[in-house]
Amino acid sequence: MEQNCKVILEEGCGEIVEKKSRFIAHVYCVHNEEEALKRIEEVKKQYWDARHNCYAYTIGRNNTIQRYSDDGEPGGTAGKPILEVLLLEEMSDCLIVVTRYFGGTLLGTGGLVRAYRQAAREGLANTLTGKLQFGRELSFTTDYNTAGKLQYLIGNEGDRAFILDTVYTDSVGIKILCRDDCVNGLVKKIVEAANGRGEPEISGIKEYVAANGRIKLL
């Protein structure tokens, strides 16, 4: 299975200044239009004295919903460039709102397009995102000695596997998320580390995103 889209792990913001006009970009994770519109209204209330709060968002794994608004800027100079950045970066379930404080100098249509595009990119550059992936959850109960071996093993798997949870009682229960195409190989390593004493239980397919050592189940 493959997915090319990227999703947000941690929301962010960025700002640029063009001929004394401030462009402030806020990037949000949204799962439906209701969430997107709520976020847009929050930004408009926060920056109530700004001349424009332009936005674009994409929702759905195949960007089935795409919306944008120029919010009073000349048609096609704000919302569409923001949307183009979202599509170029293959973002899914993502909203970018760019607030503009007018600096007194007209930028022209070309200047506006460049500024809104740059602001959107700056916002995304300060947002933690990762590629959508498919994985399976492995559950395994073992003794303390073997648990230490498994923790070391998973730590060396890089972005292929992550420990989701560890429960310590008279034994140790470990939950691992493993990239789908690496499951068979990891199961073999786990069985070897446990000297053949049992195999992990394997769940169905799960969607997740990981970046910079962080992971988020979707």
C-alpha positions in Angstrom: 0.0 0.0 0.0 1.2 3.5 -0.8 0.1 7.0 0.2 1.8 10.1 -1.0 0.0 12.7 1.1 1.5 14.3 4.2 -0.3 15.3 7.4 0.4 17.4 10.4 1.9 16.2 13.6 2.3 19.6 15.2 0.7 22.9 14.0 2.8 25.9 13.3 2.9 29.5 12.0 5.3 31.7 10.0 5.5 35.4 9.0 7.1 37.4 6.2 7.2 41.1 5.5 6.9 42.5 2.0 7.2 46.2 1.4 6.1 46.8 5.0 3.0 44.6 4.7 3.0 41.7 7.2 1.8 38.3 6.1 1.2 35.9 9.0 0.5 32.3 8.2 -1.2 29.9 10.6 -1.3 26.2 9.7 -3.9 23.9 11.2 -4.9 20.2 11.1 -8.6 20.0 10.1 -10.6 16.8 9.4 -13.8 18.4 8.1 -15.1 21.7 6.8 -16.8 22.5 10.2 -13.4 22.4 11.9 -11.8 24.5 9.1 -14.5 27.2 9.3 -14.2 27.3 13.1 -10.4 27.8 12.8 -10.9 30.6 10.2 -13.3 32.4 12.5 -10.9 32.1 15.4 -8.1 33.7 13.3 -10.4 36.5 12.2 -11.3 37.3 15.8 -7.7 37.2 16.8 -6.6 39.5 14.0 -9.8 41.6 13.9 -7.9 44.7 12.9 -6.2 43.1 9.9 -7.3 44.0 6.4 -7.4 40.5 5.0 -7.5 36.9 6.4 -7.1 34.7 3.3 -7.1 31.0 3.4 -7.1 27.6 1.7 -7.7 24.1 2.9 -7.7 20.5 1.6 -9.6 17.7 3.3 -9.6 14.0 2.5 -6.8 11.6 1.5 -7.3 12.5 -2.2 -8.0 16.1 -1.4 -11.6 15.5 -2.3 -12.5 18.9 -0.7 -10.6 22.0 -1.7 -11.6 25.5 -0.8 -10.0 28.9 -0.8 -10.8 32.6 -0.3 -9.2 35.8 -1.3 -11.0 37.7 1.5 -11.1 41.0 -0.4 -7.8 40.7 -2.2 -7.9 40.8 -6.0 -9.3 37.6 -7.4 -6.8 34.8 -7.6 -4.0 36.6 -5.8 -4.3 35.1 -2.3 -6.4 32.0 -1.7 -5.4 30.2 -4.9 -1.6 30.6 -4.3 -2.1 29.2 -0.8 -4.0 26.3 -2.2 -1.3 25.7 -4.8 1.3 25.4 -2.0 -0.9 22.8 -0.2 -1.3 20.7 -3.3 2.4 21.0 -4.3 3.4 19.9 -0.8 0.8 17.1 -1.0 -0.8 18.1 2.3 -4.0 16.4 3.4 -6.4 17.7 6.1 -4.6 21.0 6.3 -5.8 24.6 6.5 -3.5 27.6 6.0 -4.8 31.1 7.0 -2.7 34.0 5.9 -3.4 37.3 7.7 -2.3 40.5 6.0 -1.6 43.9 7.6 -1.3 46.4 4.9 2.0 48.3 4.9 0.9 51.3 2.8 2.5 50.1 -0.5 0.5 48.4 -3.2 2.1 45.1 -4.3 0.3 44.5 -7.5 -1.2 41.2 -8.5 2.1 39.5 -9.1 3.5 40.8 -5.8 0.5 39.6 -3.9 0.7 36.1 -5.4 4.3 35.8 -4.5 3.8 37.1 -1.0 0.9 34.8 -0.2 2.7 31.9 -1.6 5.8 32.7 0.3 3.9 33.2 3.5 2.2 29.8 3.1 5.5 28.1 2.6 7.0 29.8 5.6 4.0 28.6 7.7 4.5 25.0 6.5 8.3 25.2 7.1 7.5 25.9 10.8 5.0 23.0 10.9 5.9 19.4 11.8 4.6 17.2 9.0 5.1 13.6 7.9 4.1 11.3 5.2 1.0 9.2 5.8 2.0 5.5 6.3 0.3 2.2 6.9 1.3 0.0 9.8 0.2 -2.8 12.1 0.2 -3.0 15.9 2.1 -5.9 17.5 1.3 -6.9 21.0 3.7 -9.1 22.9 4.0 -10.2 26.6 7.4 -11.3 27.9 9.8 -11.2 30.8 11.8 -8.2 31.9 15.1 -9.4 30.4 13.6 -10.0 27.0 11.7 -6.7 27.2 15.0 -4.9 27.5 16.2 -6.7 24.3 13.1 -5.8 22.4 13.3 -2.1 23.5 16.9 -2.1 22.2 15.8 -3.9 19.0 12.9 -1.4 18.2 15.2 1.5 19.0 17.4 0.4 16.1 14.5 0.1 13.6 14.5 3.8 12.8 11.2 4.9 11.2 10.2 1.3 10.6 8.9 0.6 14.1 8.0 2.4 17.3 7.0 1.4 20.8 3.5 2.7 21.6 3.1 1.5 25.2 4.9 -0.6 27.8 3.0 -2.1 30.8 5.1 -3.5 33.7 3.5 -6.0 36.1 4.9 -9.5 36.9 5.6 -9.6 33.2 6.0 -6.9 30.5 3.4 -6.1 27.9 4.7 -4.2 24.9 2.8 -2.6 22.0 4.7 -1.8 18.9 3.6 -0.1 15.7 5.4 -1.5 12.7 5.4 -0.2 9.1 3.3 -2.7 7.1 6.0 -3.8 4.7 8.3 -4.6 7.6 6.0 -6.7 9.8 7.2 -10.1 8.8 10.8 -9.2 9.3 10.2 -7.6 12.7 8.1 -10.6 13.9 11.0 -12.9 13.1 13.4 -10.7 15.1 11.1 -10.6 18.1 10.7 -14.4 18.1 14.5 -14.7 17.9 15.0 -12.2 20.8 12.5 -14.1 22.9 14.3 -17.4 22.1 11.1 -18.8 20.4 8.9 -18.2 23.5 5.7 -17.0 21.7 4.8 -14.7 18.9 3.3 -11.2 18.9 -0.4 -10.7 18.2 -0.9 -8.6 15.0 -3.7 -6.1 14.5 -5.3 -4.8 11.3 -4.0 -2.0 9.2 -3.6 1.4 10.9 -2.8 4.8 9.5 -0.1 6.9 11.1 2.4 9.6 10.5 5.9 9.9 12.0 8.6 12.5 11.9 11.6 13.6 14.1 11.0 10.6 16.4 7.4 11.5 17.0 4.4 9.4 16.0 0.7 10.0 15.6 -2.0 7.4 15.0 -4.8 8.7 12.7 
